[in-house]
Amino acid sequence: MKTLLWAERLKLKRSRILWIAVFSGIMVAIIVFMQGQFQYYGQRYVDGATWYMTATQSLGSLYVFPAIIALIGSYMICREDQDDTMKSLVLVPVSVSKLVGAKMIVAAVFSVALYAFLFAVTFTVEAVLHISLLDLGTVLGFAKIYLLEGIGLFLAVSPIIAIVYRLKKGYWLALIFAEVYSFLGLFVGMQSTMRSIYPITAVFCVAGYYETTSVQFIVSLFSLLICGGLSLLLLHGLNKKRAIY
């Protein structure tokens, strides 16, 4: 497994699609900063301490990062089939289940790393603007929210990665599915009950962005775990079918 994880990390590192994710994160940070220049009662939004860190993660999590995470995960898990190298890997031999598992683990780590990168960018901007207004507890609280959203969003979109892998129609299809999936979260998030159930908005509940009760937290966590379990079932079923043939 270590060798597979190492190989997948190198493949992703050499891929140009990784730069799409970096560019997307930077663009989200820039767009939110520009939005912060608008004034409300004579004061810019960005002048409020922690506004920038709050707005950046919420905008990115609803509009951009679900699609990016799904795209990267689908790219990694579909590339052997699309490049027609799976037959050669099976002859090595390489366990298909372990190979797919390694790809999903690397995709999950990438999701967390993407949010860690975004947190580093937003914290730097906040420190420049409001260093005297930030305390350690606030910074650590936002770090927790960012990292938990990285884990939660991977779980939320993991069924899309598995479904695209099953369809064999190209990894770019994951981008479309995830965008529709996350866009619906805007409407679901308006209802407190559905907010805890719908996976995209459940991420906000688990991460601590939304104020939730203990019951809502458990429901949201269960929703994300169901997504992770569903993706495992889909991938296990497909790999078992391949082993038979």
Secondary structure, 3 states (H helix, E strand, C coil): CHHHHHHHHHHHHHCCHHHHHHHHHHHHHHHHHHHCCCEECCEEHHHCCCHHHHHHHHHHHHHHHHHHHHHHHHHHHHHHHHCCCHHHHHHCCCCHHHHHHHHHHHHHHHHHHHHHHHHHHHHHHHHHHHHHHCCHHHHHHHHHHHHHHHHHHHHHHHHHHHHHHHHCCCCHHHHHHHHHHHHHHHHHCCCHHHHHHCHHHHHHHHHCCCCCCHHHHHHHHHHHHHHHHHHHHHHHHHHHHHHHC
